[in-house]
Amino acid sequence: MKNIVLFTPADLLKYTKQRSGEIKFGERIITVPKDADPFEFIKSSEAGFVLLGIPEDIGIRANHGKAGAAKAWVHSLKSICNMQHNRFCKGSSLIVLGHLDVTELMEQAAQLTNTDNEGRRALSALVEKLDKDVSHVICRIIQAGKIPIVIGGGHNNAYGNIKGAALAKGKPLSAINYDSRARLRMLEGRHSGNGFSYAFEEGFLKNYFIFGLHESYANKGILETVKKYNDRIRYNTYEQIAVRKEKHFTQELALVKGFVTDDPFGLEIDMSALPHFPTDTMSASGFSIEKARHFVHFFGQLKNVTYFHICEAAPELECENYTHLTGKVIAALISDFIKSKSLLANNLV
């Protein structure tokens, strides 16, 4: 497909540090053969997961933010390829499709500014073009019977994930978002802060839960929206769980599970929810990496999880000497997700 840069075994080995006596993920991950139809190959493969990169930060810039999230894809690949292929998690369970070709869109975005209304409108128009590619690819992956694992990019791509999954399933999708922000801003042109707003307005999003919302980031308009649609949009706050101890993390997981019931749902992890993690909106406090990993494990076990999206990481912002840590955390979250589904398949949970 013209909008996907397909990966080859040689591409993966560029990132893989091979060692005698070891087998790395990069040596076992499946890629689409050169002359094969990508989605027919995916459908016929025994692997259950398809990895897709969206190396952009256009939506973040359209939301007054700083560029940087486009780099998360390549940094994550380096860590994913160097995980051990073993009995706990096998590289052969994963197909690396490749990444969306956003070169032209990124070049156009580089010529724009987000400091004036005209520039932001132009950036939003680019996000709309990206939405079409994201939703199309996600739809095709799910129609092929696989679970997309998506590395962004900005949280604007939640819209394409939800729309694509809803089209594939033939009904609205629910979503669980591990985030310090609600991402329910106004319908003012597409950007990283309103992907769920647009998905909800257009009928692709059924129920939506924000897990760990920071109270100081929730503006009046967002709280009014949640109140208006309380039967379909709910949240808990970081302060309720971690500061005031009014709620318990584990109990909240069970409550969220009940909220999505048996509906197909998407699992969203915004890396800005992790404290001191390099993102455009780095947080000074938040749930730990271990909490995030447990969150992914818990919901990854559910049969109705339809896609997994990790977004907003910007490895080279603030922490230029530690960019490899971003990839390591994302790789760990992905391995936790794959393991949780494997445990389910083997009836070990």
N, C-alpha and C positions, 0 to 999 in steps of 0.2 A: 504493500500500500504506500502511496506517495507521501502520506502524512506521518509515517512511522519509519524511524531509522532502526532497521532490524539488526540485532546483535549476532555475531558469529562466535564459534569457539575461540578463534584467535583473539577477538576483542576481549573476551573474558580472561584469557591467559595473560593479557597485558597487565591486568590488575592482580594476578594471582602469584604469590610467592611460593613456588613449588619446593618441597623438601623431601628428601629420601625418607621412606618409611611413613609418610603422611599422605592423606588424600584430602585435598581442600575442596570447598564448595565449587570454586571456579573450574575445577576439573570434572565435575559431575553435573553441573547445572545444564539443563536442556536448552538448546537454541533451535530456531526454526530453520530447516534446511533451505539452501539458496533458492531452489526452484519450486518450493512448496507453497501452496496457498496458506498463509499464516493461520487463519482461523480454522481451516479444515485440519491442519496439522495439530493445532491445539486441541481440537475436539477429539482427535484419535489418540492423543497422548494419555498415558496413565498418570502423569503428574497432575496434582490437584490445584496448583497455584500458578498464576501468571504475573510476573513482575513487570511493571510499566513505570517509566520515568517521565516526569513532566518538568523539564529543566527551565523554569521561567520564574519571573518575579514581577510580571506586568500587573497582575491584580493587586499586589502589595503596593506598588507604586501608585496605582489608581486610587488607593485608599490612604494616600498621604505618607506612605511608608518608604523605607530605604531598600534599594536593590540588594541582593545577596542570596536569596533562597534558590536561585537557579543552580547554585553550586552543590546543593545537597545530594543530587542524584549521583554525581561522579564520586563524591567522597563516600557515599553509602556503598556504592559498588565495590570499592576497594576493600571495605570491611566485610561485606557479604561474601565476596570471592575467597576470602582468607579464613572463613570459619571452617572448622573441621567437619568433614563429611563422615558421620559415624552413626551408631545405632540410635542416638538421641535425636538427630536431625539430619536428614539426607538431602544433599544437593539435587538429587534426581527427582525430588518431589516438586521442584520449581522449574518453570519455563521462564527464561528471560526473553520477553518479546523484544524489548528495546525501549526507545524513548520517542515521544512525539517530536516531530521536526518543527521546532518553534523558532528556527533561525531567522526567518523573515520577520516574524512578529516581534522578536527581540530587537532586531535591527531597527525596526520602525519605532519601537518604544524608546530606544536609546536617543532618538532625535526629539523626544517630547519631554516636557517638564510637568511635574505634578504640583506646581506652585500657583497655577491659575486654572480657572474653570475650563478654558478651552483645551488645555493640555490634558486635564483629567478626563474630559469627555472623549478625547481621542484615545486615551489609554483604555477607557471602558469599552470603546468600540473594538479594540484589539482583543480584550477579554471575551467579548461575545463571539468573536471568530474562534478563539481557543475553545470556548464552551462546546462548540459544534463537534470539534475533533475529539475532545475528551468523552463526550456522551456517546459518540458513535463507537469508539474503540471499547469503552466499558460495556456497552450493550452487546457487542459482538463476542467479547470474552465470556460474558455470563451466558449468552445463548449457546456457547460452545460447552457449557457445563462446568466451567472453572471459576475460581474465586480470584478476582483481580487484587493484587497488592500494589498500591500506587504510592510512589515517592514523589512529592512535589518539591518545589513549587509552593505557591501560595494557597491559602484556604479558599480562594475563589473556585478552586477545582472541585470543591464539595458539590457544587451545583451540577457539574457535568457527570460526576460519579452517581449522584442521586437520580438525575434524569435518565442516564444510560441504563442504570439498574432497573428503574421503574418501567422503562420501555421493554427491557428484556423480560421482566416478570409479568408485564401486562397489567400492573396495578401500582398504586403509590407505595413508596418505600418509607420505612421509618429510619431514624438515625440517632446514634448515641455519640455525643461529641465531648471528648475529654479536653477541656479548654478553660482558660481563664477569662475568655470573652464569649459573648453569646453568638456573635456573627449574625445578628438579626437587624442590621442597620437598614435604613430606608431604601426603597427602590429608586435610587438616584443615579442609575448607571452601574454596570457590573464592576465589582471589585472584591477584594478579599474579605470584606466585612459583611457582605450581604448574600452570600451564596445560598444560605438556608432560607433567607427571606424570599428570594426569587423562586426557589424550589417549592416553597410553601404556597406562594401566590399562584403559581402555575399548575398546582395540583399534583406535583411529583412527590412531595413530601407529606407523609401521613402524620406520624407522631415524632416528636423531636425532644430529646433530653440533653441538657447541658450539665455536665458533671464537673463540679469544682469551680464554678463561676466565681470570680473575684468581685466582691461587692462594690469596690471602688471603681470598677470598670463598667458597671451596669447603668447606662443612662436612663432617664425618665421614659423616653420613647420605647426602649426595649422592654422595660418593666411593665409598661402599659400593654404592649403587645402580648407578653406572656400572660398577663392577667386576663386579657380579652379571650385568649385561646387556651385557657388553663386545662381544658380537657385533652389538648393535643400537644401543648408545649409546656414542659416542666423543667425544673432545675434544682440543684442544691448548690451551696456555696462552699468555697474553701474555708471560709471563716466558721461556718456552722460545724464543719467536720474537724478541722485541724486546730482552730483557735479556741472557740467557745465550747467545743466538745458536745454540742447539742445533738449531733448525729454521728453515727459510726460508719467508717469507710466500708467495711464488709457488709453491713446491713443495707447500706445504700445501694451496693451492687445488686443485691437481691430485689430491691424495690424497682430499680431501673429495668431489670430483667422482666419483671411483671408488667411494666409499662409498655414494653414492645411486644409482649406475649409471644405469639407464634408468627408474627409478621416478619417478612424479610426485612432486614435492617443493614445499614452500613455502619461500620465502626471507624470513627474519626479520632486521630490523635494530633492535637496541635502542640508542637514542641515548645511553644512559648509558655505552656502551662508548667513546664519544669523549671525549677529555680536556677538562675544563672546560666541557662542554656542559650547559646548564641542564636538569637532571632532578632527580627526587626523590633519587636516589643519585648525585650528581655525582662523577665520578672525577677524581683528580689526575693520572693518567697513563693512556695508552691509545693505540691506533692512531690515526693522523691522519685527518682528513676525506678526504684524497686516497686513503688506503688503503681507507677505507670505500667510496669511489666506485669504485675499481678492483674491489673485492670484488663490488659490485652489477653492474658491467659484466661481470665474468667469468661469474657464475652466471646473469645475465640472458640470456646468449647460448644457454643450454642449452634444447633443445626441450621438456624435461619440466618446466620451472618452471611451477607452477600458480597461485601467487599471490605477491604482494609486500606485506609488512607492515612499516611503520615505526611505532615506538611509544616511549612513555615520555618524549618531549620535553615539557618544562614551561617554555614561553617566559618566563613572568613570575617564575620562581623564581631568585633571586640576580642576575639580569641585566635588570632592568626597563627600562633605557635601551637595550637591544640586542635587544629581542624580534624585530625584523625579521630578525636573523641566523639565528634558528632556522628561520624559513620559507624563507630562501634556501638553507640546507643541505638541507632536506627536498626542496625543489623541484629542486635539483641531482641528488639521488639518484634522484628520479622520472624526470627527463629522461635520466639515464644508463641507467636500466632500459629506458625506451622506445626509446632509440637502439640499445641492444644487441639488442633483438628486431628492430628495423628492419634492422640490419646482417645479422642472420641470414636474414631474409626475402629480402633482396636478394643473398644469397650473397656478401657482402663480407667475411666472416670465415671 
